[in-house]
Amino acid sequence: MVWNIGLFFYFFSLTQVQSAHSAERNFSFCYDPYPPYASTEASTSTISGIKPGIARLIGTDRGFVAQIKLLPLVRCLEAVKKGSIDAVLPLFKTPEREKFMDFSQTVLTQTSSFVYRTTSFPEGLNWNTFDDLKKYRVGMVRGSHINRLMEETIGEKKTIFLSSDPATLMKMLAGGRLDLVPVDTRVAKHLIRQEGFSSKLSISEKIISQEESYFGVARNPQGKQLINEINLFLNSAAGKNAIQDLLENYDKR
């Protein structure tokens, strides 16, 4: 009986240690500040947004803490390449990124649209090909990934104005200094609401592009563990439903 009690306490202690270890698992993520996908709440310094929300959903489900940092995208990618950060929050695949990161299953679909000044296009923005838009002044977020053919076609005769701040582009558009701003559709909706431009700016019904985004994960043992956890969540019905609920909540705002 003494041996059985001792054995019981041994396995109980081992279970507790393993549980504590599991609960203390941390994985680090980074992303570029880009509301509503990721931003810092001014009043609390809390990092919020769609993509941090998804990382936290996965962490809660899989038993790890998602530690999130906001960095310029170039620094974020470099940190994942070096292995000092475990993963980039969902982003697009490119051949260059696939050289040093592994990618998860699909996380969400992102679309891009044109934002235009309503008074300049009272019947809406109608276009069939990018050639139809060559005559307009266009502004884009520097480093954004939207549509290469669009950039080559529109930029063929004039320079596309670039800014690192999408809110600046919306202000220029509302003030008549630009004609069109191609940008992620969710970002466009967020900025129009945030800047109070709902009566001045509209979003084209026809989208420019649609692309899937994925977690980009460091190519090392820690990254291998993380991508397995992410994919287990993404492939589950509960995980898919949780992400859908989160997206619907943001899209209704």
HELIX and SHEET records of a PDB file:
HELIX    1   1 VAL A    2  ALA A   23  1                                  22    
HELIX    2   2 ILE A   50  ARG A   62  1                                  13    
HELIX    3   3 LEU A   73  LYS A   82  1                                  10    
HELIX    4   4 ARG A   97  LYS A   99  5                                   3    
HELIX    5   5 THR A  118  SER A  120  5                                   3    
HELIX    6   6 PHE A  130  LEU A  133  5                                   4    
HELIX    7   7 ARG A  148  ILE A  154  1                                   7    
HELIX    8   8 PRO A  166  ALA A  174  1                                   9    
HELIX    9   9 THR A  185  GLN A  194  1                                  10    
HELIX   10  10 PRO A  221  LEU A  234  1                                  14    
HELIX   11  11 ALA A  237  ASP A  251  1                                  15    
SHEET    1   A 5 VAL A  65  LEU A  70  0                                        
SHEET    2   A 5 ASN A  26  TYR A  31  1                                        
SHEET    3   A 5 ALA A  87  LEU A  91  1                                        
SHEET    4   A 5 LEU A 201  ALA A 218 -1                                        
SHEET    5   A 5 MET A 101  PHE A 103 -1                                        
SHEET    1   B 6 VAL A  65  LEU A  70  0                                        
SHEET    2   B 6 ASN A  26  TYR A  31  1                                        
SHEET    3   B 6 ALA A  87  LEU A  91  1                                        
SHEET    4   B 6 LEU A 201  ALA A 218 -1                                        
SHEET    5   B 6 LEU A 108  ARG A 117 -1                                        
SHEET    6   B 6 LEU A 180  ASP A 184 -1                                        
SHEET    1   C 2 SER A  39  THR A  40  0                                        
SHEET    2   C 2 ILE A  47  SER A  48 -1                                        
SHEET    1   D 2 GLY A 139  VAL A 141  0                                        
SHEET    2   D 2 PHE A 161  SER A 163  1                                        
END                                                                             
